[in-house]
């Protein structure tokens, strides 16, 4: 048996959504980011997480390598 390990874009997106706040600053200067600012911040957070994230188990147990689906990003 073997497993497929790697970094999934889906996992990175979920982690970035949790980590990235729609607000900036601290009280009393706290403000909500505009949609464009938030999207830029989210993209930067995703890129940073993707670069730093360690490989994780992406598949259930497989018995032969031919069962692993190969996809190109």
N, C-alpha and C positions, 0 to 999 in steps of 0.2 A: 504494500500500500504506500501511496505517496500523496502529497498535498501540493497544490499550486500556491506559491507565495509571491507577493508583489505589493505594489501600492496602487490602490484603486482611486480613480478620479471621484467616484461616488462617495467613498469614505472621506476623502479630502474635502469635498464640498460640504458634507454634513458637519465635519469638524470646524470648518471655517465659519459656517453659519452660526454655530454655537459660540465661537470665540469672538466674532466680530460684532461690535456694538453699533447701534444706530445713533449713538450720542457721542459727543466729544467734550472734553473739558470737565471741570469739577464745579460743584456748587459754589458760588452763585453764578458762575459763568458757563454752566452746562447748556449745550444747545443740540438740537437734533440735526443730523447731517442731511443735506439734500440728497435726492435719489442718485444723482451723478457722483457725489462725493462718497456715498455709501458703496456704490458699485465699484469705484476705484479702490477703496479700502478693502472690500471683500476680495477683489481680484489679487491684490497684493498679499493678503493673508493666505489665500489659496496657494499662490506661488511659493510663499515661504514655507507653508506646511508641507507641500509636495516635495520640496527640496530636503526637508529635515526628517520627514516621516520614515520610519523603519518598515521593512517588508512585513506584511501580515498574511495570515492564512486566508486565501481567497476562495478555496474550494472545499468541498467535503472530501472524504477519503476516496481515492481512485485506485483501481487495481492495476491498470495498464496505462502507459503514456498516451496511447491512441485515444483514450477517453477524454483527454484534456483538450478543450477547444482553444485554438490559437486565434487571437484577434490582434490586429494591428491598429494602433492609434494614430 
